[in-house]
Amino acid sequence: MNEIKGEIKPEKTWQKTKYANLIRNVSSENYYARFRVKGKLVWRCLDTDRISVAQIRLADELKKERQKAGSGRAVARGRMTAGDAVAVYRERLQGSPQLKVKTKSYHEQRLAAILKSWPGLEKLDLAKITKSDCLSWATKFGLENASSTFNHSLGILRQVFEIAVESGARYDNPAKSIKRVTERSQKLRLPEPEQFDRFVKEIETSGSGHARPCANLVRFLAYGGFRITESKYITWADCDFDKGAITVRGEPETGTKGAGDPRTAPMIPEMDQLLRRLQAERPGDSADTPVMRVHECQKAMNRAARIVGMERITHHDLRHLFATRCIESGVDIPTVSRWLGHKDGGALAMRVYGHLRDHHSMAMAQKVTFSKPANIVKLPKENAA
């Protein structure tokens, strides 16, 4: 967009609007942004005669100039440290309206992991960091983290260096010399039915004050396929025993997946038994009382897995367990995908659970035969009318 320099033109050339920092050129009918950043008067032609578009572009110009002013503070002092760039990155991250709260939190976690894995990075002059330095960090970090974690962290590191490039602190981005790694789906290691029963029983009889609620949560997640963030908001009012269904919601304010867009999950027989038992044990619960009394139980799960001799599993693995049991029972993947709350028509579920479908198909194929089954009894013909 063109920048206007010099003094403001005569008043008759410009028309004020009811929006701050937004004026209209009478002759061209285009809208202009006029605002101050750090005391500097900035003009920008917004290249539109529609006020709705002008408002959007005005917000973009304000954001861009303020970010530029923020990243330029350290450069004005002669250099930009990684800490300076990280501060600008955090400002942009927290100020982004497109990102959910949970996504911002995850980016903060990855940023903290980068700083921890690269001692002294925050104090380093970004202009003096070499490609070799970045590759050395990548080698060490890659050995200690999963491929997806490595790639997400690399993306953030590149953005930090890009801020230095934008501000003129350096001419290239050394983190671009690091190659992303191929992400491979981790093989699911889930307990067999008997092992799962022993696992839950161990949690339930551990002697902890929350032993029974924790065991109930494990069953609840495994029988319903809920996300841990969804399970704590399911109330008795969401459980329809007549229809055999549970309404699942997220919390809109937290940015959880599926938040604000309820879905219906099936109440399988084990879930029906669990809920009826809990209702009998808690007759004083109201309709808006949450079904679960604890919201996480990872430590209890870790201990129980160790005792029964099975692989450690997480809350999210219980969601995988639900999907696995459904597919092994003959439920088609698109249906399981809807139950899980996926909105991609089953694409993700196909990638994660496709191997189960293949195994199930092979097992079903063994039941197909062209020979006459031995257990078929020929029915007598009906008498002709």
N, C-alpha and C positions, 0 to 999 in steps of 0.2 A: 504494500500500500504506500501511496506517496506521502511524504512528510512535508508539511507546510512550514516554511521558515519565515521569520520576520514578525512584524507587528500585526495585530488583528486588523482586518479590513473594516471599512466603514460599516456602521450598524445596519444600514439598509441592505447590505449584501447578505447578511446572516439573519436567520430566524431561530429564535429560541424554541426549545421543546420543554415539555414538562418533566423530562428525564435529565438528571444531573450528568454533566460532562458530555451531553449530546446536543449538537446544533445542526442546522440545515442550511445549505447554500441555496439561496433563492434562485439564482440563475441556472445552475446545473441540477438543482433539486436533490443532489446527493447529500447524505448525512456525513458529519465529521465528528471525530472524538476530540475533545479538548480537556486535558487534565494535567495535574502536576504530580511529579514523582521526585522526591528528594529536592523539592524547590524548583525543579526544572519544568518549564511549560512544554507540553508535548501536544502536537497536532497530528492527527491521522485521518486521511480520507478513507471512509469505510466502503466506498465503491458500491453503494446501493441507495435507492430512493425509497426503499420499504423500511419503515421504522421497526418492524418486528425483527428483520434481519440485522438492522443497525444495532439494536440492543444486544444481540448475541455477539456481534463482532466487536462492539465496545468492550464487553466483558473480556473477550480474548485479548484485546490490546492492553487493557489494564493489567491483566495477569502477566502478559509477556513483559511489559515494561517493569513491573515490580520484581519479577524474577530476575531480569537483567540487572536491576539495581542491586538486588541482594547478592548475586554472584559477582558483581563488580566491586564490592566493598573490599574484599581481600586483594584483588588485583591492583586496586588503587594504592595499596600499601607495598606493592612491588612483587607479591607472590600469592599463590593460593595453596593452602595445605589441603590434604585429604579431609581433614576435619572441617575446613570451610566448605568444601564441596558436599560433604555429608550433611552439613546443616542445611544447605540449600535443597538437597534432595529430600530431606525430611519435611521442609516447608512445602515443597511441591506435592509430596505424598499426602500429607494431612490436608492440604487444600484442594485436592482433586475430588470433584463431585461425582466422577464416574466410578470410583472405587468404593467397594463396600467396607464396612468397619472391619470385618474379619480379614479381608484382603490386605488392608493397611497394616493390621496387626501381624500378619504373616510376613510382609515385607520388612517390618521392623525387626522381626526375629531373624530373618536372613541377613539383614544389615549388621545386627549384633554379632552374628556368627562370623561374618567376614572380618570384622574388627578384632574379634577374639583370636581368629586363626592367623592374623597378620599383625603381630605385636608392633606397636609404635607407628602404625599406618597413619593415624590421625594427625600426627605431628610432621609427617613427611611433606616436603615440597612436591606437589604433583608434577611440576616440570622436570624433576630429577628422577622420577620413577621410570624404569626402562621396561622393555618387553620381557627381558630376562627375569626381572623382578616378578612380573605378573605370571610368567610361566612357572617360576619356582613355587609361588603361592598355589597355583592350580594343581601342581603335582602333589603337594602335600594335602591340600583340601580334598582333591578327588579320591585319595586313598581312604579318607575317613568318612566320606559321605556318599549317600546313594546318588545315582545318576540324575534323577529329577531334582534333588536338592542342589546338586552341583550346578546344573543348568540354570535354575532360578537364581542362585547366588551370583553366578557369572553375569546374568542379565543386569542385576542391580549394580555390580561393580562397573560394568560398562557405562551405565547411566551416570555414575559418580564421575568417571573420567570425562564423559561427554559434557558435563557442566563446566569442567575446566577448559575444554575446547571452545565452548560457546562464549566463555568470558575472556578468551584470549590468553589464558595462562599457559596453554601449550597448543601445538598445532595438530597433534594426532592423538588417537586413543589406543594406548598400548594394550588394553584389555581385549581388543579385537583380535590380537594375535593368538588368544586362547580359543581353542575349538570346543564347541559343545560336544558332549558325549552322547552316544546312542542310548536312549532310554528303553529298557526291556521290562516288560511286565513281570513282577515278582510272582513266583509260583505260590499259589495259595496252599498253606499247610494248616488244614482245619481238622478238628477232632472228629473221630467217628462217633456214631450215636452213643455207644456204651461208654466211650471215653468222656464224652461231653456230660453224661449223667454223673459220672464219678467226679468230674471237674466241678460241677455245680454243687454237688453234695459236699465236697471239701470246703467250698466257700461258705455254705450254709451252716456247717458244724465247726467252723474255725474257733468259735468262742468269742469273737469280736462283738462289740455292742451293735454293730451294723451288719452282722453276718447274714441274717435273713433278708433284710432289705437289699443287700448287695446281690444275693443269690436271685432274688426276684427280678432285679434289674437285668442281670445276665439273661435270664429266661425271657424277659420282656423284649429285649433287643434281638435275641435269636429267633423268637417266635414271630416277631413283627417286621424285622428288617429295617427298623428305624435308625436314623442318625442319632447319636448321643445328644446332639443339640435339639432334636425334635422331641425326644422321649420325655423330657421334663415338663413339657407344656401340654401333654395329653392328660385330659381330665376324665372323670367318670361320665360326663356329659358327651364326650366324644366316642364312647363305647356303646355301640348299638347291638345288643345281643339278639334282637329279633332278626335283623338283617345280616348278622354275622360280619360286621364291618367296624373299622375304627377310623375316625377322621384324624388326619395328621396335619399339624400346623407347625410353622416355625415362629420365631419372634421377629417381626419386621425391623425393630430397632437395631438388632444385632447384625443384620446382613447375612443371616444363615441361609444356606442353600434351600430353595423352595419356600422361603419365608413369604407370608402373605398370599400364598397360592395353595390352599388346602388340597389334599388328595385323600383317597380312600384306600385303606389297606385291609386285606382280608383277615378275619378272625379265625385262624386255623384251629382245629380241635384242641391242641395243647394250649393255645392262647386263651380259648374259651374257659378251659379248666382252671388256668392260672388266675384269670380275672374273677371268676366266680368264687374261688377260694379266698382271694384277697377281699372281695366284698363281704364274705361271711365273717372274716376276721376283723373287719373294720366297719361295723354297721353305722358308726357315727359320721362317716364321710359324707359330705354334700356333693351335689352334682359338679361343682366347680373345683373340687379337691383334686390335685394331681394324683394320678394313679401310682406313680413312683415316689418313694420317700427319700431316695438318695439319687444324686445326679451323676455320679461316677464311682467306679470301683476298681481302677486299674491295679492298685497295690494288692488287693485281695485276689484278683485274677492272676497276677504274677506269682503269688505265693502258691495258689492252688495248682497252677500249671506245673510248677517245679515239683510239687509233692506227688502228683499223679503221673509225672514223667512225660508230659506232652509239650509241644512247641508253645512258646509264649504267644498269646493272642491279645488283640486290642478290642476296644469297644466296636471299632469299625469292622473288625474281622467277624464279629457276630452278625453284622449286616450281610457280609459275604456268606456266612454259614446259612442264613435264611435263604438267600438266593440259590445257593448250592442244593439245599434240600428240596426246594421247589422244583428245580430243573431235574434233579434225580427222580422226583416223583412223577415226572411227565408233564409239568407245566411248561408251555412254550416260552421262549425268551422274551418276545415282545410283551407278553402279559406280566412276566416277572419284572420287566423294566418299568411298566406302569405302576406296579405295586411299590417299587422302590422310589418312585417319584422322578425318574429320568424323563427328559422331554425331547430326546433325540430319536425316538422311534425304535430304540433298542440297540443303537450302534455301540454305545459304551458297554452295555451288558454283553453284546456279542463278542467284543474284544476280550472282556474279562472272563466270561463264562462259556465261550464258544467251544472250548475243549470238552466241557461237560456234556454239551449237546451232542458232540461227536461220539463220546463214549456211550451216552444213552441211546443214540441211534443204532450203534453196533449191537447193543444188548437187545434192543427191540427187533433187530433184523433176525436174530436167532429164533424168534417166534414165528417167522414167516415160513410157510412150507407149501409146496405144490403137490405133496403126497396126501393121501386121505388120512386125516388125524384119527388115531385109534379110539379116542374118547367121544367120537361123534355118533349119536344114535339116529338112525334114519326114521323120520316121522311118517306115520301112515297117511296115505292120501285121503283127502276128504271125499265123501261120496258125492257123486254128481247130483245136482238138483233134478 
